[in-house]
Amino acid sequence: MLDTGPDLSTGLFSHIDFSNGAVAAVSGGSDSTALLLLLKQHLDKTAPSAKLLAVTIDHGLRQGSADEARTVAKLCADRDIAHRMLAWSGAKPSTGLPAAAREARYQLLASAARAEGIGLIVTGHTADDQAETVLMRRDRNDATRDEGRGLAGMAPATLHDWRDWIVRPLLGVRRDALRDFLRRQQVGWAEDPTNADEAFERTRMRAALAGEAGAQRMNDALALAARQAGDRTRLGGEAARLIERFASQPAAGLIRLDPALLGAGADRAAVYALRVLLATSGGIAFLPDQARGEALFARLKAGFLCATLSRTVVDFRRAGIFLRREMRGLPAAAATIDGAIWDGRRQITLNDAGGALLIAPFGAMAAKRLAVGRDETPPSLLRAALAAEPGWLQAVEKVGPEPDWPTSQGFAASPVVAPFARFLPSFDLAPARAVAGLIGAAPLPALPLRGPSAG
Ligand SMILES: Nc1ncnc2c1ncn2[C@@H]1O[C@H](COP(=O)(O)OP(=O)(O)OP(=O)(O)O)[C@@H](O)[C@H]1O
C-alpha cells in the first residue's frame, strides 16, 4: 500500500478525472508542496491543457504565515503554475479555532475553485495523517459511540457543500517518501511550529508513530482504516437499499417507513438507515449515536410509539412509521441570504422580493387552514410536517398576506440531506444518494474517481 518508489507520481493520480482542472491546496508544508510538484509532473505528462491552480490560505493565526504563502507563490512562479493567496478575514472564535479555520479554509478553497470553473480540490493528506487520525479516534473511543464508522479515517474523496470534490491522492504515501522526493528536487518546505508542540494530541501521536518502533503500529492503523472503510461502505450500501425499499415521502418534511423494515432481517443496516433519516428529518449534521439508534429501533419492534430523537418526532401508528421535524427549536422569523440553509434542512433561493422577506416556520395555525390529505396518510401528520416547513412574512410592513406555501413567489426551499450536506465522504455515497432521491434533493455530482476507491 505504501509507495516509496522513486517515481511517486506514477499511479497516484491516474484514477482521478482532471478534465475540469484542479485546485491544489498548498500550505507550504512538505506534504502539500510535494503534492503540487507531483501533480504538475503528472498533468504535464498526461493532460497538459488541464487547468491547475495552487491556492494558499493565510489563516493569519501565527507569525510567518504570510511569508510561507509568499514562498509558495515564488515556487509556483518558478514552475509556471498559477497561484492565489487568500486570507481568512472572518472573526476568529475563542473556542474551536482549528475547526473554524478548517471550515474557512475549505470555503475559501471552494470559492477559488468555482471562480475558475474547477470542481476539484486536491489536498496533501498522507498515510501518516491517516494513521494518526484513526488512532486518535480509537483512543477517544469514538468507535463504540458510532460502530467504528470514524475508524475508516479520511475518505479518498469528500464532497464539500454537495458541490466541490476534495480528493486526497496521497493517503497511501508516507511523509518520509514525500520529503525524500522534495530533497531530490532540491525544494524546501516550511515546518509548522505547532507540529512540535506536545500540547497537541496529534503531535504526541506523531511521536508515538515515529521510527522503526512506530512502523508496525502505523501499518496496523492503516490496515484497520481500510477494513473499516470497506465495512462502512458495505453497510451504507445495505442501508441505501433498505431506504429505497421501505421509505417514502408522502409530503415535504414527512418520511414514512414501512413497518416491514422492522422484520426485514437486516437490523444493523436498518438502524443505520434510521439514524441517517433521523438526522435528515431533524436537519442535523451528525447522526444520532449508535446506542440511541439501536434503542429506538428495539422500541419500534415492540410496537406503536411516539418518541423524539435528533429533533425528529418518530410516530409509529397503524398507517406506518412517520418521521418529521419537531416544532421545538425551529428558527425564529429572520431575513436570510440567497443560498442559505434554513434549519439545516432546506436551501433557500430568494426570488426578486428577497430583501423584504422574513423566513419563518409555516406554523401550526396556518397549516390547520390548508386542505391536506388526499391519500391514506393521516391529515394530522401532513399538517404537523407542513407546520415545520419554511414560510414567509413581509419584513417591513405588518405581517403580509397569508403565506401561500408551497407556491410562494418570495422564495423556493429545496431539501438538503442534512448529515451529508457539508461534508460527504465517498464511503457514504450510497445512503446519501438514496436519501437525496427520497426527499427530492439535488442529485449528486459525479465522483471524479475511477476504480475501487470510487466506492
Ligand atoms: N494554509 C493552507 N493553505 C492551503 N492548503 C492547506 C493549508 N493548510 C492545510 N492545507 C491543506 O490541507 C492538507 C492537510 O493539512 P493539515 O493536516 O495541516 O490540516 P488539517 O487541519 O489536519 O486538514 P483537514 O482539516 O483537511 O483534515 C494539506 O496537505 C494541504 O493540502
The ligand as a MOL file (V3000), in Angstrom:
LIG
                    3D

  0  0  0     0  0            999 V3000
M  V30 BEGIN CTAB
M  V30 COUNTS 31 33 0 0 0
M  V30 BEGIN ATOM
M  V30 1 N -2.9740 27.1500 4.8390 0
M  V30 2 C -3.2950 26.2450 3.9180 0
M  V30 3 N -3.4530 26.6130 2.6280 0
M  V30 4 C -3.7720 25.6970 1.6800 0
M  V30 5 N -3.9640 24.3980 1.9570 0
M  V30 6 C -3.8110 23.9680 3.2090 0
M  V30 7 C -3.4740 24.8700 4.2680 0
M  V30 8 N -3.4030 24.1520 5.4120 0
M  V30 9 C -3.6680 22.8690 5.0860 0
M  V30 10 N -3.9160 22.7430 3.7750 0
M  V30 11 C -4.2520 21.5140 3.0230 0
M  V30 12 O -4.7450 20.5470 3.9240 0
M  V30 13 C -3.8760 19.4260 3.9740 0
M  V30 14 C -3.8230 18.9070 5.3920 0
M  V30 15 O -3.2600 19.8730 6.2090 0
M  V30 16 P -3.2250 19.7280 7.7710 0
M  V30 17 O -3.0910 18.2890 8.1170 0
M  V30 18 O -2.2840 20.7050 8.2950 0
M  V30 19 O -4.6160 20.2830 8.1110 0
M  V30 20 P -5.8460 19.6760 8.8260 0
M  V30 21 O -6.4700 20.8050 9.5070 0
M  V30 22 O -5.4980 18.4370 9.5570 0
M  V30 23 O -6.6100 19.3090 7.4770 0
M  V30 24 P -8.0640 18.8010 7.3570 0
M  V30 25 O -8.8520 19.7290 8.1240 0
M  V30 26 O -8.3300 18.9320 5.8750 0
M  V30 27 O -8.0990 17.4090 7.8600 0
M  V30 28 C -2.5580 19.9410 3.4420 0
M  V30 29 O -1.7790 18.8980 2.8720 0
M  V30 30 C -2.9930 20.9380 2.4050 0
M  V30 31 O -3.3410 20.2920 1.1950 0
M  V30 END ATOM
M  V30 BEGIN BOND
M  V30 1 1 1 2
M  V30 2 1 2 3
M  V30 3 2 2 7
M  V30 4 2 3 4
M  V30 5 1 4 5
M  V30 6 2 5 6
M  V30 7 1 6 7
M  V30 8 1 6 10
M  V30 9 1 7 8
M  V30 10 2 8 9
M  V30 11 1 9 10
M  V30 12 1 10 11
M  V30 13 1 11 12
M  V30 14 1 11 30
M  V30 15 1 12 13
M  V30 16 1 13 14
M  V30 17 1 13 28
M  V30 18 1 14 15
M  V30 19 1 15 16
M  V30 20 2 16 17
M  V30 21 1 16 18
M  V30 22 1 16 19
M  V30 23 1 19 20
M  V30 24 2 20 21
M  V30 25 1 20 22
M  V30 26 1 20 23
M  V30 27 1 23 24
M  V30 28 2 24 25
M  V30 29 1 24 26
M  V30 30 1 24 27
M  V30 31 1 28 29
M  V30 32 1 28 30
M  V30 33 1 30 31
M  V30 END BOND
M  V30 END CTAB
M  END
